Amino acid sequence: MSQAHDTNREHQGESNVRRARTPDLRYEDMSDLGRELFDLSRDYESSGGRLLSEDEIENELMRRRGGHVQQDAV
């Protein structure tokens, strides 16, 4: 089961998506909340969803809060 939940796998074509690099963190060692969030993000990806990059998340937060949004990162 831990192979299906590999936090260090690379996704082709998604180099702008930032992933945590924690080689010593295993799925079994995550908290219940951490496992649930990890599973939700993988379910979203496997259903065709695209995870946002760090810049895209920052721009989305600024947009929702009424701030300036960088157009080149959208």
N, C-alpha and C positions, 0 to 999 in steps of 0.2 A: 504494500500500500504506500510506503514512503516514496517509492519510485514514481508513482503517479502524482505525488505532491512534491516534486523537486523544485525548490525555490531558486535554484541556480541555472535552470535550463534557459537556453537562448531561443528567442523567437525570431525566425527569419522575417525580414521586412518590418520589424518593430524595434529598430535600434534606438529610436527616440524615447521608448518607454523605459523609464528608470526602475530598476528592480533592486531590492535590498540584497546585498551580498553578505550573507551570513553562513559560511560553510559549516559551522558547528550547530546551526539550528535545524532540528529535524521536526517533521510534522508531529511526531509523538511528544515532543518537548514543548510545543506551543500551548498557550492557555486555551481554554474553551472558546473564548472570544476570538483569539487569533486564528484558531482552526476554522471557525465559522466564517470569518472574513476572508480567509485564504480560499476556502471552498466556494464562497459566493463569487469571488473574482475569477476563479477558474471556470465556474459554471457560466458566467457572463461571457468570458472569452470563447468557450466552446460552443456557445449558441450564436456566435458571429459578432459579438460585441467587441469593441476596440477600447482598450484601456488608454487613458489620457497620459501624456507625458507630464513631467513636472511643470513645464512652462504652460501647457494647456490647462492644467488644474489652476495655476495661479491666475491666468487670464479669465477663466470661468468664475473664480471667486471675485475678482475685481469687477467683472461685468455684473454679477448678481448684487454686488454691494454699491454699484453706481460709480465705479472708478474707471480709469482709462485702460483700454484694452489694446495690446500690441497686435496689429493686423497681420504681421508676418508669421506669427506663431499659430494663427487660427487655421 
